[in-house]
C-alpha cells in the first residue's frame, strides 16, 4: 500500500494520484484491496502504518482551507476525517464481493513500532484507536442488530511502549483489550519475541 498511496497507482486503467486526505487514502486502499482480492484466492495483509501519514496531509489540507480555525477546531475536523476513513475501510471490506464470489480475506496490522516516535506515531495511535472503537461498536446486520464482522481480521503488536502499565501507549492496549473482551479481536503479536 505504501508505494501505491505515496507514489500513485493505476486502477482499471485509471491513474490515481497520491491522496491529500486520510479518508481518501482509505477509499483508495479499499479499491486496491478489491482489485487484489479479485485476482487471487489467498488473503492479504495491510498495515495501518501505510495509511497514518495521510493524517498529517489532512491536517495540512484543513489548515490551508480554514486558516482562521483554532488548533482544537482543526483537530476536531482531523478526527472526523479519521472516523470517516476507518468507517469506509470497514464497510467497504465487509460489503465487497470479489469476482471469485467471496468477501476479501484481509488482515489489518496495527504496529506502532513501524513508524518513528513523534507526530507520526501519535497519528498512527489515533488511527488504531478509531479502528478498535469501531470494531467494539460492531456493524449492523440486516435486522439492525450490532454484530462482529468477520473481516478485516485485526492484529495488534505489543512493545515496551504499550505493553506495560504506565507506558506511553498503554491506553491503546487497554482499548485493544476491551475490544478483545467484546469482539474476540485483535490477535496479539509480541514485537520483543519477533525481534
C-alpha positions as CSV (number, residue, x, y, z in Angstrom):
1,X,0.0,0.0,0.0
2,X,2.7,2.4,0.9
3,X,4.2,2.6,-2.6
4,X,0.8,2.8,-4.3
5,X,-0.5,5.5,-2.0
6,X,2.7,7.6,-1.8
7,X,3.6,7.4,-5.5
8,X,0.2,7.0,-7.1
9,X,-1.1,3.9,-8.9
10,X,-3.3,2.7,-11.7
11,X,-6.6,1.0,-11.1
12,X,-8.7,-0.3,-14.0
13,X,-6.7,1.8,-16.5
14,X,-7.1,5.0,-14.5
15,X,-4.2,6.8,-12.9
16,X,-4.8,7.6,-9.2
17,X,-2.7,10.4,-7.7
18,X,-1.3,10.5,-4.2
19,X,-4.3,11.3,-1.9
20,X,-4.3,14.5,0.1
21,X,-6.5,13.3,3.0
22,X,-6.6,10.3,5.2
23,X,-10.2,9.4,4.3
24,X,-9.3,9.5,0.5
25,X,-6.3,7.2,1.2
26,X,-8.6,4.7,2.9
27,X,-11.0,4.8,0.0
28,X,-8.2,4.2,-2.5
29,X,-6.9,1.4,-0.2
30,X,-10.3,-0.4,-0.4
31,X,-10.2,-0.2,-4.2
32,X,-6.7,-1.7,-4.2
33,X,-7.9,-4.4,-1.8
34,X,-10.8,-5.2,-4.1
35,X,-8.6,-5.4,-7.2
36,X,-6.1,-7.7,-5.5
37,X,-8.8,-9.9,-3.9
38,X,-10.5,-10.4,-7.3
39,X,-7.3,-11.8,-8.8
40,X,-6.3,-14.3,-6.1
41,X,-7.8,-16.7,-3.7
42,X,-5.5,-16.1,-0.8
43,X,-5.7,-13.5,1.9
44,X,-4.0,-10.1,2.1
45,X,-2.5,-8.1,4.9
46,X,-2.2,-4.4,5.1
47,X,-0.6,-2.1,7.7
48,X,-2.3,0.9,9.2
49,X,1.3,2.4,9.3
50,X,0.9,3.0,5.5
51,X,-2.3,5.0,6.0
52,X,-1.3,7.0,9.0
53,X,1.0,9.5,7.2
54,X,-2.2,10.8,5.5
55,X,-3.5,12.2,8.8
56,X,-0.7,14.8,8.5
57,X,-1.9,15.5,4.9
58,X,-5.4,16.0,6.2
59,X,-4.0,18.5,8.8
60,X,-2.2,20.5,6.1
61,X,-5.2,20.5,3.8
62,X,-7.6,21.6,6.6
63,X,-5.1,24.3,7.9
64,X,-4.9,25.7,4.4
65,X,-8.6,25.6,3.8
66,X,-9.5,27.1,7.2
67,X,-6.7,29.5,8.2
68,X,-8.9,31.2,10.8
69,X,-9.7,28.0,12.7
70,X,-8.2,27.3,16.1
71,X,-6.0,24.2,16.7
72,X,-8.8,22.5,18.6
73,X,-11.2,23.1,15.7
74,X,-8.7,21.7,13.2
75,X,-8.1,18.6,15.5
76,X,-11.8,18.0,15.6
77,X,-12.0,18.0,11.8
78,X,-9.0,15.7,11.6
79,X,-10.7,13.3,14.0
80,X,-13.8,13.4,11.8
81,X,-11.7,12.5,8.8
82,X,-10.1,9.6,10.6
83,X,-13.5,8.3,11.6
84,X,-14.8,8.6,8.1
85,X,-11.7,6.9,6.6
86,X,-11.9,4.0,9.1
87,X,-15.6,3.6,8.5
88,X,-15.0,3.5,4.8
89,X,-12.4,0.8,5.2
90,X,-14.6,-1.3,7.5
91,X,-17.8,-1.0,5.4
92,X,-16.2,-1.4,2.0
93,X,-14.3,-4.5,3.1
94,X,-17.3,-6.3,4.6
95,X,-19.7,-5.4,1.7
96,X,-17.3,-6.1,-1.2
97,X,-17.9,-9.2,-3.2
98,X,-15.0,-10.1,-5.4
99,X,-15.2,-11.6,-8.8
100,X,-14.5,-15.0,-7.3
101,X,-17.7,-14.7,-5.2
102,X,-16.3,-14.1,-1.8
103,X,-15.5,-11.2,0.6
104,X,-11.8,-10.2,0.7
105,X,-9.9,-12.1,3.3
106,X,-8.0,-9.3,4.8
107,X,-5.9,-8.8,7.9
108,X,-5.1,-5.3,9.3
109,X,-1.8,-5.0,11.1
110,X,-1.6,-2.4,14.0
111,X,2.0,-1.9,15.0
112,X,3.2,1.5,16.5
113,X,6.8,0.4,16.1
114,X,6.5,0.7,12.3
115,X,6.7,4.5,12.4
116,X,9.2,6.8,14.1
117,X,8.4,8.2,17.6
118,X,6.8,11.6,17.5
119,X,3.9,13.0,15.5
120,X,3.7,10.1,13.0
121,X,3.4,7.6,15.9
122,X,0.7,9.8,17.5
123,X,-1.3,9.8,14.3
124,X,-0.9,6.1,13.9
125,X,-2.2,5.7,17.5
126,X,-5.2,7.8,16.6
127,X,-6.0,5.6,13.6
128,X,-5.5,2.4,15.6
129,X,-7.8,3.7,18.4
130,X,-10.5,4.5,15.8
131,X,-10.3,1.0,14.3
132,X,-10.7,-0.5,17.7
133,X,-13.6,1.8,18.7
134,X,-15.4,1.0,15.5
135,X,-14.8,-2.7,16.0
136,X,-16.1,-2.6,19.6
137,X,-19.2,-0.9,18.3
138,X,-19.6,-3.6,15.6
139,X,-21.8,-3.3,12.4
140,X,-25.5,-3.7,12.0
141,X,-26.8,-6.9,10.4
142,X,-29.9,-7.0,8.2
143,X,-32.1,-6.8,11.3
144,X,-30.3,-3.7,12.6
145,X,-28.6,-5.6,15.4
146,X,-24.9,-4.9,16.1
147,X,-22.7,-7.9,15.3
148,X,-19.0,-8.7,15.0
149,X,-17.8,-8.5,11.3
150,X,-15.7,-11.4,10.1
151,X,-13.3,-9.1,8.3
152,X,-11.0,-7.4,8.5
153,X,-9.0,-9.5,10.9
154,X,-7.0,-7.4,13.4
155,X,-3.5,-7.9,14.7
156,X,-2.1,-5.7,17.4
157,X,1.6,-5.5,18.2
158,X,2.8,-5.3,21.8
159,X,6.0,-3.4,22.6
160,X,7.8,-1.8,25.5
161,X,5.9,1.5,25.0
162,X,2.4,-0.1,25.0
163,X,2.5,-3.4,26.9
164,X,3.2,-2.2,30.5
165,X,1.1,-0.2,32.8
166,X,2.5,3.3,32.9
167,X,4.0,3.1,29.4
168,X,3.1,5.8,26.9
169,X,0.6,3.9,24.8
170,X,-0.8,1.6,27.5
171,X,-4.1,3.4,27.0
172,X,-4.2,1.9,23.4
173,X,-3.5,-1.6,24.7
174,X,-6.4,-1.2,27.2
175,X,-8.7,-0.2,24.3
176,X,-7.5,-3.3,22.4
177,X,-8.2,-5.5,25.5
178,X,-11.8,-4.0,25.7
179,X,-12.2,-4.9,22.0
180,X,-10.9,-8.4,22.6
181,X,-13.3,-8.8,25.5
182,X,-16.3,-7.8,23.3
183,X,-15.4,-8.9,19.8
184,X,-12.6,-11.6,20.2
185,X,-10.2,-9.5,18.1
186,X,-7.5,-8.3,17.8
187,X,-5.0,-11.1,18.0
188,X,-1.7,-10.0,19.6
189,X,1.9,-10.2,18.5
190,X,4.9,-9.5,20.7
191,X,7.5,-7.3,19.0
192,X,10.0,-8.3,21.6
193,X,9.6,-12.0,20.7
194,X,9.7,-11.1,17.0
195,X,13.0,-9.2,17.4
